[in-house]
């Protein structure tokens, strides 16, 4: 459930290239991806992490504290859609430079729509696990998560609001730049 080290370094590079000062992450687990991004952010950067598990995010908080990035990270323990909707209701639309999605696959489509609204034009969305172990290309695989990823990928190909790329790192990292 954790991203690969090479993916963490790649994401950190993207944060640096974008000069990302505001990031939202959907799915934090033990905090490695957040740590990679927070370390790459400029001083005064803000990373909002959405997760449900206090148990796993306690591990994350410990690592964030030990590496000195804790002040850059705001953890919101609630359903991610609720947190994203709250950010939109707070007037945060178009205020984020980067969004990273790595949570329940069945909600990827809903996460994508909210995060796209939160991103500024030119902002970048990263979605993890979009190769899904090759299952998305296997017509025999019909479980809910595989179907959700397959449906999202088909929709992204036709979405004129984004520029799209897939990087075969980890289990597939989809990049969608908001036009």
C-alpha positions, 0 to 999 in steps of 0.5 A: 500500500506504500509507493515505491522509493523511485516513485517518491523521488519522482514525485518530489522532483515534480513538486520541485519543478512545479514549485508546488506550495499547495498540495492535496493528498488523498490516501496517506497510509504511513505517510511516505508519499507525503514525506517525499512531497513535503520535503520537496516543497518550498518553505511555507508550503502546505500539504493537506492529507486526507485519510481515515486511519488514525492508526496508520497516520500516527506512524506518518506523524512520527516520521514527519516529526522526525524529518522536520516537515510536520509543520507543512502537513495538515492531516484531516481524518475524515472520508476524503470526499467529505474533506475535498468537498469542505475544501471546495466549500471553503473557497479553495477551488483553483488554489492547489498546484498538485494533487495525489490520489492513492486511496480506495479505487472505487472512488477514483472518479469522484476524487478526480473530479473534486481534485480537478476543481481544486487544481489551478490551471496548469496544476498536476494530478497524480493517480497511483496504481492505474496499471493495477498489476495489469488487471485493467488490461485483462478482460477476465478481471471484473472486480469493482476496483478494476472496473473503477480504474478501467472506467476512469482511464477510459474517461480520462482519454476523452477529457479535454480539460486535461493533458494525460500521461501514464508513467510505468513506475510503481503500479502505474502513475497517471499524470493529468495536467489541468488545462 
